[in-house]
């Protein structure tokens, strides 16, 4: 009999285009997904794996757990420098919550947070003002312990270039 995590990963196959692409990426990159205690819903590791909080492993909110896997897989695709920027976080939040809405009809189950997520989904991840706004919204959603304020707005090389030239380098 398959365990909860194996069943969850199989469900990615039938959860639309983003879910299928995520499952394929996990297979191609040999990404291990495991349940592990942590302060966040999920995280990617420097070793290229994904860890989900046990809080989501009870099977009560599998759609949200799937969206967390999609989010963290996006970070693994982005690479280290992009993943550790507000731009990378916003991109991952956007794909996560658009995926979740496609599965459930809502960005997030709690109506108060749904408005925050809807605003995040509509921000431009390359606009500096929108990235500043995104950081505040992410902390409103996740709490002050979510230290998005410590990350550069753009991936580090682009952030340095912007600060030196005043222009975003492509």
C-alpha positions as YAML, in Angstrom:
chain: A
units: angstrom
residues:
- id: 1
  name: UNK
  ca: [0.00, 0.00, 0.00]
- id: 2
  name: UNK
  ca: [1.26, 3.46, -0.89]
- id: 3
  name: UNK
  ca: [1.89, 6.01, 1.80]
- id: 4
  name: UNK
  ca: [0.36, 9.48, 1.86]
- id: 5
  name: UNK
  ca: [3.34, 11.16, 0.19]
- id: 6
  name: UNK
  ca: [3.48, 8.67, -2.70]
- id: 7
  name: UNK
  ca: [-0.25, 9.14, -3.29]
- id: 8
  name: UNK
  ca: [0.14, 12.92, -3.14]
- id: 9
  name: UNK
  ca: [2.93, 12.90, -5.73]
- id: 10
  name: UNK
  ca: [0.86, 10.65, -7.99]
- id: 11
  name: UNK
  ca: [-1.97, 13.15, -7.74]
- id: 12
  name: UNK
  ca: [0.28, 15.75, -9.38]
- id: 13
  name: UNK
  ca: [-0.14, 13.76, -12.61]
- id: 14
  name: UNK
  ca: [-3.87, 14.46, -12.72]
- id: 15
  name: UNK
  ca: [-3.79, 18.02, -11.40]
- id: 16
  name: UNK
  ca: [-3.38, 19.84, -14.69]
- id: 17
  name: UNK
  ca: [-0.50, 21.08, -16.78]
- id: 18
  name: UNK
  ca: [1.46, 22.69, -13.94]
- id: 19
  name: UNK
  ca: [1.12, 19.58, -11.79]
- id: 20
  name: UNK
  ca: [2.24, 17.31, -14.63]
- id: 21
  name: UNK
  ca: [5.23, 19.53, -15.41]
- id: 22
  name: UNK
  ca: [6.15, 19.62, -11.72]
- id: 23
  name: UNK
  ca: [5.96, 15.82, -11.43]
- id: 24
  name: UNK
  ca: [8.11, 15.43, -14.53]
- id: 25
  name: UNK
  ca: [10.67, 17.88, -13.14]
- id: 26
  name: UNK
  ca: [10.80, 16.00, -9.83]
- id: 27
  name: UNK
  ca: [11.46, 12.74, -11.67]
- id: 28
  name: UNK
  ca: [14.05, 14.17, -14.07]
- id: 29
  name: UNK
  ca: [15.99, 15.85, -11.27]
- id: 30
  name: UNK
  ca: [15.57, 12.93, -8.85]
- id: 31
  name: UNK
  ca: [14.10, 15.30, -6.27]
- id: 32
  name: UNK
  ca: [13.26, 13.62, -2.98]
- id: 33
  name: UNK
  ca: [10.12, 14.94, -1.33]
- id: 34
  name: UNK
  ca: [9.83, 14.13, 2.36]
- id: 35
  name: UNK
  ca: [7.96, 15.16, 5.47]
- id: 36
  name: UNK
  ca: [10.13, 16.95, 8.00]
- id: 37
  name: UNK
  ca: [9.51, 19.28, 10.94]
- id: 38
  name: UNK
  ca: [10.21, 22.92, 10.12]
- id: 39
  name: UNK
  ca: [8.88, 26.42, 10.75]
- id: 40
  name: UNK
  ca: [7.37, 26.83, 7.26]
- id: 41
  name: UNK
  ca: [4.82, 24.91, 5.20]
- id: 42
  name: UNK
  ca: [7.56, 23.57, 2.94]
- id: 43
  name: UNK
  ca: [11.08, 24.36, 1.83]
- id: 44
  name: UNK
  ca: [13.70, 23.43, -0.73]
- id: 45
  name: UNK
  ca: [17.13, 22.30, 0.39]
- id: 46
  name: UNK
  ca: [20.62, 23.04, -0.88]
- id: 47
  name: UNK
  ca: [20.77, 19.35, -1.85]
- id: 48
  name: UNK
  ca: [17.89, 19.84, -4.29]
- id: 49
  name: UNK
  ca: [15.13, 18.22, -2.26]
- id: 50
  name: UNK
  ca: [11.76, 19.36, -0.93]
- id: 51
  name: UNK
  ca: [10.57, 19.03, 2.66]
- id: 52
  name: UNK
  ca: [6.92, 19.43, 3.71]
- id: 53
  name: UNK
  ca: [5.85, 20.23, 7.25]
- id: 54
  name: UNK
  ca: [4.08, 17.37, 9.06]
- id: 55
  name: UNK
  ca: [1.21, 19.83, 9.61]
- id: 56
  name: UNK
  ca: [0.17, 19.15, 6.00]
- id: 57
  name: UNK
  ca: [0.65, 15.37, 6.02]
- id: 58
  name: UNK
  ca: [-2.67, 14.42, 7.61]
- id: 59
  name: UNK
  ca: [-4.46, 14.24, 4.25]
- id: 60
  name: UNK
  ca: [-6.96, 16.97, 5.19]
- id: 61
  name: UNK
  ca: [-5.54, 19.60, 2.84]
- id: 62
  name: UNK
  ca: [-3.85, 17.68, 0.05]
- id: 63
  name: UNK
  ca: [-4.54, 20.39, -2.53]
- id: 64
  name: UNK
  ca: [-2.61, 22.92, -0.45]
- id: 65
  name: UNK
  ca: [0.18, 20.37, 0.11]
- id: 66
  name: UNK
  ca: [0.38, 19.90, -3.67]
- id: 67
  name: UNK
  ca: [0.61, 23.66, -4.13]
- id: 68
  name: UNK
  ca: [3.52, 23.75, -1.67]
- id: 69
  name: UNK
  ca: [5.35, 21.13, -3.77]
- id: 70
  name: UNK
  ca: [4.70, 23.19, -6.92]
- id: 71
  name: UNK
  ca: [6.07, 26.28, -5.12]
- id: 72
  name: UNK
  ca: [9.25, 24.58, -3.91]
- id: 73
  name: UNK
  ca: [9.86, 22.85, -7.25]
- id: 74
  name: UNK
  ca: [9.68, 26.30, -8.86]
- id: 75
  name: UNK
  ca: [12.49, 27.44, -6.55]
- id: 76
  name: UNK
  ca: [14.61, 24.44, -7.54]
- id: 77
  name: UNK
  ca: [14.06, 25.37, -11.20]
- id: 78
  name: UNK
  ca: [14.94, 29.01, -10.54]
- id: 79
  name: UNK
  ca: [18.31, 28.25, -9.02]
- id: 80
  name: UNK
  ca: [19.84, 29.45, -5.78]
- id: 81
  name: UNK
  ca: [20.24, 33.17, -6.52]
- id: 82
  name: UNK
  ca: [16.78, 33.71, -7.96]
- id: 83
  name: UNK
  ca: [15.11, 31.57, -5.28]
- id: 84
  name: UNK
  ca: [16.72, 33.75, -2.62]
- id: 85
  name: UNK
  ca: [15.18, 37.00, -3.85]
- id: 86
  name: UNK
  ca: [11.80, 38.68, -3.53]
- id: 87
  name: UNK
  ca: [11.44, 38.28, -7.31]
- id: 88
  name: UNK
  ca: [11.94, 34.50, -6.99]
- id: 89
  name: UNK
  ca: [9.57, 34.25, -4.04]
- id: 90
  name: UNK
  ca: [6.86, 36.23, -5.79]
- id: 91
  name: UNK
  ca: [7.21, 34.06, -8.89]
- id: 92
  name: UNK
  ca: [6.89, 30.90, -6.77]
- id: 93
  name: UNK
  ca: [3.93, 32.26, -4.78]
- id: 94
  name: UNK
  ca: [2.19, 33.19, -8.02]
- id: 95
  name: UNK
  ca: [2.56, 29.76, -9.60]
- id: 96
  name: UNK
  ca: [1.57, 28.09, -6.32]
- id: 97
  name: UNK
  ca: [-1.64, 30.02, -5.85]
- id: 98
  name: UNK
  ca: [-2.72, 30.04, -9.49]
- id: 99
  name: UNK
  ca: [-2.26, 26.25, -9.37]
- id: 100
  name: UNK
  ca: [-4.26, 26.03, -6.13]
- id: 101
  name: UNK
  ca: [-7.08, 28.14, -7.58]
- id: 102
  name: UNK
  ca: [-7.22, 25.88, -10.64]
- id: 103
  name: UNK
  ca: [-7.63, 22.87, -8.32]
- id: 104
  name: UNK
  ca: [-10.07, 24.31, -5.79]
- id: 105
  name: UNK
  ca: [-11.62, 27.47, -7.21]
- id: 106
  name: UNK
  ca: [-9.96, 29.58, -4.47]
- id: 107
  name: UNK
  ca: [-6.52, 31.04, -3.98]
- id: 108
  name: UNK
  ca: [-6.62, 30.09, -0.33]
- id: 109
  name: UNK
  ca: [-9.26, 28.55, 1.93]
- id: 110
  name: UNK
  ca: [-9.44, 31.45, 4.43]
- id: 111
  name: UNK
  ca: [-11.29, 34.40, 2.91]
- id: 112
  name: UNK
  ca: [-9.15, 37.04, 4.71]
- id: 113
  name: UNK
  ca: [-5.99, 35.62, 3.17]
- id: 114
  name: UNK
  ca: [-7.59, 35.08, -0.24]
- id: 115
  name: UNK
  ca: [-7.54, 38.87, -0.82]
- id: 116
  name: UNK
  ca: [-3.84, 39.06, 0.03]
- id: 117
  name: UNK
  ca: [-3.07, 36.21, -2.35]
- id: 118
  name: UNK
  ca: [-5.21, 37.73, -5.10]
- id: 119
  name: UNK
  ca: [-3.19, 40.94, -4.88]
- id: 120
  name: UNK
  ca: [0.10, 38.98, -4.90]
- id: 121
  name: UNK
  ca: [-0.94, 37.02, -7.97]
- id: 122
  name: UNK
  ca: [-1.53, 40.27, -9.84]
- id: 123
  name: UNK
  ca: [1.80, 41.95, -9.03]
- id: 124
  name: UNK
  ca: [4.56, 42.27, -11.62]
- id: 125
  name: UNK
  ca: [7.62, 40.26, -10.46]
- id: 126
  name: UNK
  ca: [9.99, 42.53, -12.38]
- id: 127
  name: UNK
  ca: [8.66, 45.85, -11.04]
- id: 128
  name: UNK
  ca: [10.58, 47.17, -8.05]
- id: 129
  name: UNK
  ca: [7.56, 48.88, -6.47]
- id: 130
  name: UNK
  ca: [5.52, 45.68, -6.86]
- id: 131
  name: UNK
  ca: [8.33, 43.65, -5.29]
- id: 132
  name: UNK
  ca: [8.37, 45.96, -2.27]
- id: 133
  name: UNK
  ca: [4.59, 45.57, -2.00]
- id: 134
  name: UNK
  ca: [4.92, 41.78, -2.38]
- id: 135
  name: UNK
  ca: [7.27, 41.56, 0.57]
- id: 136
  name: UNK
  ca: [4.76, 43.32, 2.81]
- id: 137
  name: UNK
  ca: [1.90, 41.15, 1.59]
- id: 138
  name: UNK
  ca: [3.92, 37.97, 2.12]
- id: 139
  name: UNK
  ca: [4.62, 38.98, 5.71]
- id: 140
  name: UNK
  ca: [0.94, 39.80, 6.22]
- id: 141
  name: UNK
  ca: [0.12, 36.31, 5.01]
- id: 142
  name: UNK
  ca: [2.90, 34.42, 6.80]
- id: 143
  name: UNK
  ca: [3.72, 36.57, 9.81]
- id: 144
  name: UNK
  ca: [6.78, 38.56, 10.85]
- id: 145
  name: UNK
  ca: [8.88, 35.41, 11.22]
- id: 146
  name: UNK
  ca: [8.78, 35.13, 7.43]
- id: 147
  name: UNK
  ca: [11.93, 37.13, 6.75]
- id: 148
  name: UNK
  ca: [11.36, 38.17, 3.14]
- id: 149
  name: UNK
  ca: [12.71, 41.58, 4.21]
- id: 150
  name: UNK
  ca: [16.22, 40.07, 4.40]
- id: 151
  name: UNK
  ca: [16.26, 39.11, 0.71]
- id: 152
  name: UNK
  ca: [17.30, 41.35, -2.18]
- id: 153
  name: UNK
  ca: [14.45, 42.39, -4.46]
- id: 154
  name: UNK
  ca: [16.13, 40.89, -7.53]
- id: 155
  name: UNK
  ca: [18.59, 37.98, -7.73]
- id: 156
  name: UNK
  ca: [21.83, 39.21, -6.15]
- id: 157
  name: UNK
  ca: [23.75, 39.97, -9.38]
- id: 158
  name: UNK
  ca: [20.82, 41.91, -10.84]
- id: 159
  name: UNK
  ca: [20.24, 43.72, -7.55]
- id: 160
  name: UNK
  ca: [23.87, 44.85, -7.44]
- id: 161
  name: UNK
  ca: [23.74, 45.96, -11.09]
- id: 162
  name: UNK
  ca: [20.51, 47.86, -10.43]
- id: 163
  name: UNK
  ca: [21.99, 49.63, -7.44]
- id: 164
  name: UNK
  ca: [25.04, 50.64, -9.46]
- id: 165
  name: UNK
  ca: [23.24, 51.70, -12.65]
- id: 166
  name: UNK
  ca: [19.67, 52.45, -11.57]
- id: 167
  name: UNK
  ca: [18.45, 50.11, -14.31]
- id: 168
  name: UNK
  ca: [17.37, 46.50, -14.26]
- id: 169
  name: UNK
  ca: [19.71, 44.39, -16.34]
- id: 170
  name: UNK
  ca: [18.14, 41.58, -18.35]
...
